Amino acid sequence: MTPGSNIPLSAARVTVDVAAPVRLDVSGLLLTADGKVRSDDDFIFYNQPQGPGVTYRSGGGTSPDAIIVDTAAVPPGIEKIVVTASPDAAGQTFQGIEPTATIRNADDNSVLATFTPPQLGTETALVIVEVYLRNGAWKARAVGQGYANGLAGIATDFGVTVEEPAPAPAAAPVAPPQPTMQPPATPPAPPISTPAAPPAPPAQPAAPAPGAGKINLDKGRVSLQKNQTVSLMKGGRPLLSQVKMGLGWEPAYRGKDIDLDASVIAYGPQRNHIDSCYFGKLQIVQGAIRHSGDNLTGEGGGDDEVITVDLGRLPQEVTGLVFTVNSFSGQKFTEVAKAYCRLLDAATGEELVRFDLTSAEPQTGVMMAKMIRQFSGEWEMTAIGDFVKSRTVRGMVKPAAQAL
């Protein structure tokens, strides 16, 4: 699965386990229609392993922790169960760790889907998967939303009471009525027991590390660095009109003309290749994506090639787009200057997002940026800037799928 994709559940009882190279704490929260728990009893984890229709199962350190959801036993009014994960070691981030959630039929252990969130960095907790009710049917959705302030940030975001730690060690503390969020006999306390500062990801400042929060368009044009992400939101509302991705370049050091080809590759929920739009195929997905045509020199100001994307008309099967540039003639990107991509509001021509490629490698292809449809319906754009040995868009399909 890719972020935002969903599957119908073919089993009434499902298990979601989360595996990683390090020990993870996995938990589940039962949410109502307003996205909040009814009480702290709806937070299911190692110290409170049972809830209505939801059970925590420890892996014992030898297998992944898991959340088991019995959809038939979920009480009325609960519309979503989110499954979260955080490293067991205090303060550890997901940098260099690739957690994989596996959704299984709880009765026969058969695999229904797997999901590995892409581009993780300084997050200390993740909402990784959600099991939700839609029109009377239960589904599962890949999320991959990172929190920089640990499991405490997730819990607070969904309405769980997170108690501040005592100012000084106390002898034999009285067990509180709220479920304690410290694992038994595991000093020091995990991230859940630390004060939640700063608040949840939406309040993170601009230009965070990848996944540690979102930049949006409220403050105007955004200039991205490699691996940074911007949410295409203005005033809290998705930007569902047409956008244009302009790609440009110039020959390096006043060299000879250089013919580069800009393309966009469309993918589905399983990173499956749907179609590619390039100079040889100027329209795909019923015209929702259109290419301006080939520029043979790179000379002149402005964008060399433009790809228009009608976000509102994209079929639901399209969940990811990767924008690439290739040198069909074989010239390397070390012979190219000022390569960039920029996202424009197609209606007004306003530049929304820009990514300048500040370094080059002696390769013939580069993945400039990707756009991913989130589970909420909004789109996010991430600067990539990774080079590939490929002179055509066909050779970019596999590495671009891996970059989603």
N, C-alpha and C positions, 0 to 999 in steps of 0.2 A: 504494500500500500504506500501511497505518497501522501504528504500532508493535505488534509481536507477530504480525502477520498473516503468512501463508506461502502459497507457491504450489508446485505440483509443477513440476519442470523438464522441459520437453518436448524439450530438446536435451541431448546428452551433453557438449558443450563450450559453456560460457557465459562471457561477459565481463561484469564489473562495473566500470563506470567511474563516477567521482564528480566532478561538475562544481560549480563555485562561482564567485562573482565574483572570487575571489583564487586564486592558485596553491596547490594542495593536494598533499601527499605522501600517496600511497595505498600500502597494504601489505596483505599477507595472511599469516595464520598457520594452519598445519596442526595440528589439535588431536586428541588421542586421546579416549577415552571419559571420562577424568578431567578434561578441559578444559585440558590442558597440552600444550605442544610436546614432542616426543621429545628434541630438542636444538635449538641455535640455528640449525641448518640448516633448520629448519621455519619460519623467519621470512623471508618473501620481500618484498624491497623494492628500492629503486634500486641499492644496492650489492651485492645478492645476488638477481638477478632470476630465477633459475631454481630450481625445486624439483620434487619428484616430483608431477606432475600439476598444478602451479600455476606460473604465470609472471607476472612484473611487466612491464607495458608502459608506457613513458614517453610522455606526450603532447607532449613537447618544448616545453612552454610555450604551445602554440597550441591544444591539445586536452586533455581530461582524462586524467590517469593512470588505469590500469586494472589489474585483476587478472583473469587468464584461468584458468579452472578446467576441466581435462579430467577429468571424473568417472571415465572409464574407466581413466585412468592414475593415479588417487589410490591410494596403496599400502594394503594391508590394515591395519587398526588405526587409520586416520585416519577419524574420523567427522564432522569439521566443519572448514570453512575459514572463518575470520572475516575480513572485509574492513574495514580501518580507514582513517581519513583524519585528517590534521592540517594546519593552515595551514603553508605553507612558511616564512613570516616568523617569526623567533624571538619567542616570547611572545605571538603574536597569538591571540585567542580567536575563537569562532564567533559572538560578539555581532554581530548585524546581518548575518550571513552565512547564507544558506540553501543548504547543499550538497544536491545531488540525486544519488542513486545510480540508475543505469539498468542493469538486468539484460538482456543481449542474448544471442541465439543467436550464438555466436562464428563460425559458418560462414556465415550470411547477413546478420548484423548486425541482424536484426529484433528489435524491443523486446518483451521478455516482461513486464516490470514496471518501475515507477519508485517511488522512495521519497524523501520529503523529511522529515527528522526535525523535529518541532514543538518550539517553545518552547526554543530554544537560547540560552545565555547565556555564562557564563564558561568553558565547556569549551575546552580546547586540543587535544583529540583525541576521536575518536568510534569506537566499534564501530558501523558503519553497517548492514552486511548480513552474513548468514552463509549459506553453502551447506552443507547437512547431510544425512546419510544417516539415513533412518528406515524400518525394515522393508524394507530392500533397495532403496528408491527414494530418489533425490536430490531435495531440495527447497531452496527459498530462503526466508529469513525476514527481515523488516524488524526491525531492533533499535533503533538510535538511542541507545545507551548512551553518555553523556558522561563524560569523565575531565577533572578539573581540573588534573592534573599531567602533561599531555602524553602523547606516544606512549610515553615511558618508563613511565608508569603502566600502560598497556595491556600493553606487552611484559613487564613484571615480573609482572603479574597472570596471564599465561599461561605463565610459566616461562622466558622468555628472559633470558639474562644481560645486564644493562645495566651497562657499565663506567663507573665514576666518571671525570670528567675529570681530567687531570693537574693537580697543584697549581700548576705553573708551566709556561709554554710550553717545549716541548722541541724541539730541532733534529732533524729527520729521524727521527720516531718509527718504531719497528719495527712492521710490520703485524702485528696480533694474530691469533691463530688464530680468534677469534670474528669474525663478520661485523661490520665497522664500521658504525655507525649514523649517521655524519655524511655528508651529501651532498658530493660532491666539489667543492672550490673554492667553498664557499658560507659565508663568514663572516658574522655569527657563527654558531656551531653551532645547529642547530634544537633544539626542546624535548627530543628523544630523548637528547641528550648532557648534559642537566642532571640533577642528582640528583633522584631521584623522591621529593619531599617536598611535601605529605603523601602517605600511601599511597593506594591505589586508592579509588574512590568509596565503597564500603561503610563505610570508616572516616572519612568526612567528618563534621564536627560537624553538629548539628541546624541547621535553618533556613539552608541554603545558598542561593546563587543558583540559579535554575531550571536543572536539568540538571547542576549541579556535584556532585551527590551525592544521596543519598536520606535522608529522615527516615523512621524506622519507628515502630512503636507500643510498642516495648519500655519506654520511659520513661513510658508513660501518655498521657493526652490531649494532642493536638497542636493548637495554634492557628496557622492558616495566614495568611500574608499573600498579597496578590495575586501570582499566577504561581508560588507555591511548591507543591511536590509532596510528598506523603507516600505511602510504600509501605505497603499494608495487610498488614503482616507483624508477627507477635508471636513472639518466641523463634525467629526464623528460619523460621517456618512460615506459609504463606499463610492469611489469614482467609477460609475458604471457607463460613462459615455465613451466615445471613441478616443483612443490614444494612438500616438505615433511614436515609433522608435526610430530615431534618426541615427545613422552610423556614418562616421566620417574619418578621413585619413588624408595624409599628404605624403609624397615621396620624401625620404630623409635626405637632408643635406643637398637639396636642390638636384636630386638625382633624376633618373629617367622616370617616365610615367609608370605607375604601378596599378595593375588591374586587380582589385580585390572584390570579392563577392560577399554581400551580406545576406544572411538567411535567418529563418526562424523555424525551429523544430517543435512540433506539437506532440504532447504525450498525454496518455490516459492515467487512470488511478494506479495501475500496476507498473508505472514507468514504461508502458507499452507505446511504441512509436505509432502515432496516428497518421501524420503527414508532414512534409517539409515544404516551406514556401521559399522560393529563391528565384533567380533570374529566368530559369527554365520553367517555372511553374508559379505564375504571378498571383494566383488565388487558391486558397484552400479552405476547408471546412465551410462550404456554402458561401464563400465570399466574406466571411467574418475576419479573415486575415488576407491582406493584399500587399503586394510588393510593388515598388515604384519602377523597377526595371534596373538594368545593369549600367553602372558607371565604369567606363573603361580606363580612366586615367587617375582619378583622385585629385585632379587639379580644381582650383576654384574654391571660393568660400562656401560655407554652409554644409549641410549634410550631403554626403555622396550618394547614399541610398536610404530610402525611407520605407519602413514596414508599418502599415496601419492595422491596428487591432481593435475591433469592435467588441469590447469586453461584454457588453450586454447581449450580444448575439452569439457568443461562443457556446457551442453545445456543452452540456454538463459533462460529457465524457472527456472534454479537454480540461485537465487540471494543472498542466505545467507547460511553459513555453521557455525554450532556450534560444537566445540570439547569438549567432556565430558569424565570424568573418573568416574567409578562406582566400588563399592566393593560388588560383588555378594555374598560373604561369610558373609557380614554383619559387617566386621571390620570398625571402624570409622576412619576418616582422622586424628584424633588426634593420631592414631597409625602409621601414615605414616610420613616419613621424606623426605625432599628434593624433593617434587613433583614439576615438571616443565613441560613446553612445549616449544618447539623451532621450528622455521620455517627454513628449509634448502632449498637451491637451489639444486634440485634433480640432475642436470647435474654435478655440481662441488662439491657438499657436503658442500659448504660454509654455515655457520650459519648466517642467516639474522636477525632473531628476536628471542629474548628469554624472557620468563616470568617465574619467580620463585615464587611459591606459598609460601609466607612468614608466613602466619597464617593458622590455621586449626580450624575447628569446628567439633563437634561430630556428623557428618552426614555421609551418605554412598554414596553421589554423589557430584560432583563438576563440574560446567561449567568453563572450563579453558580459552577458547578464542573463538572469532567469527571472521569470514571473511565475508565481505559484498561487493557485486559488486556495484560500484558507477554508477551514470547515465552516466559518461564519459567512462565507460568500465573498469576503473581501479579497483583494489581490495584493501580494507583496512582491517587490522587485529587489533582487539581490545582485550586487556586482560580483562577477566571478574573476575574470582576468586570467584564466588558465590557458596555457598554450598546448596545442595538440599537433602531431604530425599528420596532417591531412590536407589535401588540396581541394577537396570537394565537401559539400554538406553531407554526402552519403557517409563519408568516413567520420563524421561528427556525431552520428546518431547514438552510437554506443557510449562514448565518453560523456556526452551531454546527458544521457539517461542516468549515468552514475553520479552526475553533478546535482541532480534534483534532490 
